[in-house]
Amino acid sequence: MSIIRKLITTSKAPKPVAPYNQAVLVDRTLYVSGVIGLDKNTMRLVDGGITAQTRQTLQNLGHILEAGGSSFDRVIKTTILLQNMSDFSTVNCIYEEFFTKDYPARCAYQVAALPLGAQVEIEAIAISGPVTTVIGSVDNAAGCGTGGPISCKSKIFYTIFF
């Protein structure tokens, strides 16, 4: 049996500005391309600086997630690219409006430039279809107990696929 690779497109989000797809679904894993704060009707960045661009970016991301059978609560990893790392706290505040609990893994980088002069770009990996998140903890993980500064007690999030 072969694995299906489905190209995801929605008219609710801006069209790609280069040769890529909005997202690609492989089995139940949804890979969302980098999204910026474009208005889908004008294909221009929204006015209002980092706050407006971040909000529009996340709204666009939500539309693409929905088209791929997913949502913010099923995102497992995001990557945030910032033109200026000093915007990190502003982006975080808006990010929390969309990701409200059981946050995905994430990293953020400052980059030299983003497409069309954007101030923020966000890409995501998500699960399509039903998911249950279970929170657990691990004590005395391998390599712990050495007396070093690393804590051996950490939260582990399990994702169960249906």
C-alpha positions in Angstrom: 0.0 0.0 0.0 1.4 3.4 -0.9 1.3 6.5 1.2 -0.9 9.3 -0.1 0.6 12.8 -0.6 -2.3 15.3 -0.8 -1.7 18.9 -1.8 -3.8 21.3 0.3 -5.1 24.6 -1.1 -7.8 26.9 0.2 -9.1 30.2 -1.2 -9.6 31.4 2.4 -5.8 32.1 2.6 -3.5 34.0 0.2 -2.1 32.1 -2.7 1.6 31.1 -2.5 3.9 33.8 -3.7 6.4 31.3 -5.2 6.4 27.7 -6.4 5.1 25.9 -3.4 1.8 24.6 -1.9 0.0 26.1 1.1 0.3 22.7 2.7 1.0 19.0 2.0 -0.8 16.2 3.8 1.2 12.9 4.1 -0.8 10.2 5.7 -2.1 12.2 8.8 0.7 14.6 9.1 0.1 18.1 7.7 3.1 20.2 6.7 2.1 23.9 6.4 4.4 26.2 4.4 5.6 29.4 5.9 2.7 31.9 6.2 3.0 35.6 6.2 0.5 38.4 7.0 -0.9 38.9 3.5 -4.5 40.0 2.8 -5.8 37.3 0.5 -7.8 39.8 -1.6 -5.0 42.3 -2.3 -2.0 39.9 -1.9 -0.3 42.7 0.1 0.9 42.7 3.7 -1.7 44.1 6.1 -1.0 47.6 7.6 -0.4 47.9 11.3 3.1 46.6 11.8 4.1 43.4 13.6 0.8 43.2 15.6 -1.4 43.2 12.5 0.9 41.0 10.5 1.2 38.4 13.3 -2.6 38.3 13.7 -3.2 38.0 9.9 -0.5 35.4 9.7 -2.2 33.2 12.3 -5.6 33.7 10.8 -4.2 32.6 7.4 -2.5 29.6 9.1 -5.9 28.7 10.7 -7.6 28.6 7.3 -4.9 26.3 5.9 -5.0 24.0 8.9 -8.8 23.8 8.5 -8.4 22.9 4.8 -6.1 20.1 5.8 -8.5 18.7 8.4 -6.6 20.1 11.3 -6.7 23.0 13.8 -4.5 25.0 16.2 -5.0 22.4 18.9 -3.5 19.7 16.7 -0.4 21.5 15.7 2.7 19.7 17.0 5.5 22.1 15.9 5.8 25.6 14.7 8.7 27.6 13.5 8.6 31.4 13.8 10.8 33.6 11.6 11.2 37.2 12.8 12.7 40.1 11.0 13.5 41.6 14.4 13.9 39.5 17.6 12.7 42.5 19.7 9.2 41.7 18.3 9.3 38.3 20.1 7.1 39.3 23.1 4.5 41.0 20.8 4.3 37.9 18.6 4.0 35.7 21.8 1.0 37.6 23.1 -0.9 37.2 19.8 0.3 33.6 19.4 -1.4 32.8 22.7 -4.7 34.0 21.3 -4.6 31.2 18.8 -2.7 28.5 20.7 -4.5 28.5 24.0 -3.4 25.3 25.7 -1.1 22.2 25.3 1.2 24.4 23.2 3.1 22.8 20.3 6.9 22.5 20.3 8.4 25.7 18.8 11.5 27.5 17.8 12.0 31.1 16.7 14.7 32.7 14.7 15.7 36.2 13.6 16.4 36.3 9.9 17.9 38.8 7.6 14.8 39.2 5.4 11.4 37.6 4.8 9.3 37.4 1.6 7.7 40.7 0.5 9.2 42.5 3.4 7.1 40.7 6.0 8.0 41.1 9.7 7.0 37.6 10.7 6.5 34.2 9.0 5.2 31.0 10.7 5.3 27.4 9.4 3.7 24.5 11.2 3.4 20.7 11.3 0.1 19.4 12.5 -2.0 16.2 12.7 -5.0 15.8 10.5 -8.1 14.1 12.0 -9.0 13.3 15.6 -6.3 13.5 18.2 -6.2 13.1 22.0 -3.4 14.7 24.0 -2.3 13.1 27.2 0.1 14.8 29.6 2.6 12.7 31.6 5.9 13.1 33.3 9.2 11.3 33.3 11.3 10.9 36.4 14.9 9.7 36.4 15.3 9.6 32.7 18.4 8.1 31.1 21.5 10.1 31.9 19.9 11.7 35.0 21.1 11.3 38.5 24.6 12.7 37.8 24.1 15.6 40.1 24.3 18.0 37.3 22.2 21.1 36.7 19.7 19.4 34.4 16.4 18.5 36.0 15.2 14.9 35.5 11.6 15.7 35.9 9.9 17.0 32.8 6.5 17.0 31.2 5.9 14.7 28.3 3.0 15.1 25.9 1.6 12.0 24.3 -0.5 12.2 21.2 -2.9 9.4 20.5 -4.1 8.9 16.9 -7.5 7.5 16.0 
